[in-house]
Amino acid sequence: MHQSQPGQSDDRTSLSTVHLDGRTLEGGGQLVRIAVALSALTGQPIVVDHVRGNRQGKPGLKSSHAAAINCLAEVSGSLVKGVQVGSRSFSFYPQAGQMPRNPDHERGETIESDINIALKTPGSVFLVFQALYPYFLHAGAFLSAPERQITLSIVGGTNVSFSPSYDYVAQVLVPNLTRIGLPRLSVHLIRRGWVTGPCTLGKVMLIVDPLPLCDGSNKIGTFPQFPPVDLGQYQRGTINQVEITVLAPDDPFPEEFGDDKPRSTKDPGLPPRPREDNGDSHHGTRTIRQFVEEETARSVRDGLKKLPWWIFTSPASSSIAARTDRQDNDNDIPVQVHMTEVTRHYSNLYVLIVAHTSTGFKVGHDAIWGGGKKGNSSARQTRHKKRNAPSEIALKVKNLVERCVDGFLQELYDPSLRREFGSDYVGPRQPCVDQFCRDQVVVFEALGRLTAEPKTDNDSGTEDERYWSLHMRTALWVCEKMLSNQAHDTI
């Protein structure tokens, strides 16, 4: 990676520079991450102004953005300008795209198989990875090592507000990426890093299997190609199982501030409790972790009973009589605690709820302490406050569970976007994945369209655009700006 000097001309590529306004639509870091990924892949230089211009607080590049851009520049041999924390404008000049337009263009540098990135703060490791992943998929195909894998280790935050958590990535994002045809991606947690409570740096290791080399009609010979992907062609299917992940401390939960009496741990959806006394147990008192597990499972079950029948039963296979019966009985799908883990600080609290669908997708929603709507206490404020009173902790714990369950149920069924479905319904429909996963797939849809027409799932159809988040619309905009001039035979 090289920082270009002021006034230095860019003669590295014949492609014109794409100028992006960082205030467009969502106006956050996602615009930056997708832009640099596509720039490195295509050889298209970019200049981004007003970086994170729509963000509250300090605009400009954060440490995780700078780390991702500098890493991508280093592995691709690109020049950068203005890539420092706080910078509101930067430039990225690729040496040569990994996806040249014709045989006379030089391809980018061969990538190393082992890469390490260390953030100095618990910024999200997975937002860093988001910027690198498309390039690694393509560039890794040219590795000479027999295993043809890239091992990426990142130090930073694994459970961070407004960012993908390790648990969401491992349980939702990775399975969905595999489902749509991307190569295997393995994610390993070495240690957790939290932005709440005492500042701790975590570490993850990701093993990226690159795209396979193809030898077809491509004029430049053997070359990797992104698979054709169009999520609009996939059905979400029905929900057949729900799993819950809870990370919480084993501090006693102040029962006097709870609405319910302690529940039996004989619930089949809850993990068994060890009876050994390690000196820290609180006999006869539920811990915060137990409360979160039980309250989340109960709230999910209660919420599922209020959802429409077709979320659980396929319209094509359900008679009118069966529909009537199922309204009373069939919403009782398995709801289980998939994983529970003890944390060491009351603010190290996290919940993930994942629905398994009949078509093989995962729909997830999570919540973290201090990660509510903008305007709530920030993680930094939480770290520096004195320990909250028991009543305040209890209220925040209950609110977190409620926020997570409500968000999960809305992912399954949003009354404000209601459509009536029938066995012959072929109109616009809800995406097959949740809104957070949906915007992260856009770049792979765009890259896949450069070489092939998308394959169709059993039924053709389109997505109801009312479900598209601002993040997704931003991703679509960046891809259009970056790839609109790429020919069909680009790669």
Buried (B, 14 or more C-beta within 10 A) or exposed (E): BBEBEEEEEEEBBEBEBBEBBBBBBBBBBBBBBBBBBBBBBBBBBBBBBBBBBBBEEEBBBBBBBBBBBBBBBBBBBBBBBBBEBEBBBBBBBBBBBBBBBEEEBEBBBEBBBEBEBEBEBBBBBBBBBBBBBBBBBBBBBBBEEEEBBBBBBBBBBBBBBEBBBBBBBBBBBBBBBEBBEBBEBEBEBBEBBBBBBEBBBBBBBBBBBBBEEBEEEBEBEEBBBBBBBBBBBBBBBBBEBBBBBBBBBBBBBBBEBBEEEBBEEEBEBBBEEEEEEEEEBEEEEBBBBBBBBBBBBBBBBEBBEEBBBBBBBEBEEBEEEEBEEBEEEBBEBEBBBBBBEBBEBBBBBBBBBBBBBBBBBBBBBBBBBBBBEEEBEBBEEBBEEEEBEBEEBBBBBBBBBBBBBBBBBBBBBEEEEEEEBEEEBEEBBBBBBBBBBBBBBBBBBBBBBBBBEBBEBEEEBEBBEEBBBBBBBBBBBBBEBBBEEBEEEBB
